[in-house]
Amino acid sequence: MSSNFQDHFSAVAAKYGSYRPTYPDELFAYLARVSPAGATVWDCAAGNGQASRSLADHFTRVVATDASAQQIAAAPAHPRIEYRVAPAEASGLPDASVGLVTVAQALHWFDLPKFYAEVRRVLVPSGVLAVWCYGINEVEGATVNRIVQHYYGNTLDVFWPRSRRLVEAGYQTLPFPFPELTAPQFKMETRWTLEQLLGYFSTWSATNAYIKANGRNPLEPLREELAPAWGDPQSPRTIAWPLSLRLGLNPGV
């Protein structure tokens, strides 16, 4: 396993599957159009297979890897998905064996030079690398959204890893040594109750770092603050995230 691997999510693997937002199907349909025909997909840092399952709707074979055995164990079986425990920098895949490499909300954790070398090794000529991330969510309702933004940017500020800033910049500040394709705009949106939103916050690495450092859960006072502004806790509100996609082409030889 790569010495670069920092395990922020194994402890919340089960929650991760229940409380993370889903990516729009339009994203995966688009990736199928720009990838070589019949492409095998390597979904790197797949977690519990959230993006993998959507990819399997558009591709016949998906190899989903993650350095966390707990995350892979929490992934539901699928006939077109092969799950493996492997770090991003050493997939174990054969040379020139995949037409699409995907990384959803994880590129900022990698040893990038080693990962990019692995991508070049496993991609076929004209294969595509697709990486995407989503930033802080906006919540319907000005008061509720203000409380949420304060929790993210103030309560948890020092508990976010420095690499989180790369996500906030939409990965635009990361090196990306591939001929780049112009990517269309996509958005993520869902309707969640208050408990679902708090469940999502419970999967944040910064929330769990706060608990470890302070011995108390910051979501408890957050719930008390949000409840009167939210109103009926069973009444869902619209949650939206900006989605940033970068696409690279493997020119081959």
Secondary structure, DSSP 8 states (H G I E B T S, - for coil): --TT---SSGGGHHHHHHHS----HHHHHHHHHHS-TT--EEEET-TTTHHHHHHTTT-S-EEEEES-HHHHHTS---TTEEEEE--TT-----TT-EEEEEEES-GGGS-HHHHHHHHHHHEEEEEEEEEEEE---EESSHHHHHHHHHIIIIITGGGS-TTHHHHHTTTTTS---S-EE----EEEEEEE-HHHHHHHHTT-HHHHHHHHHHSS-THHHHHHHHHHHH-STTS-EEEEEEEEEEEEE----
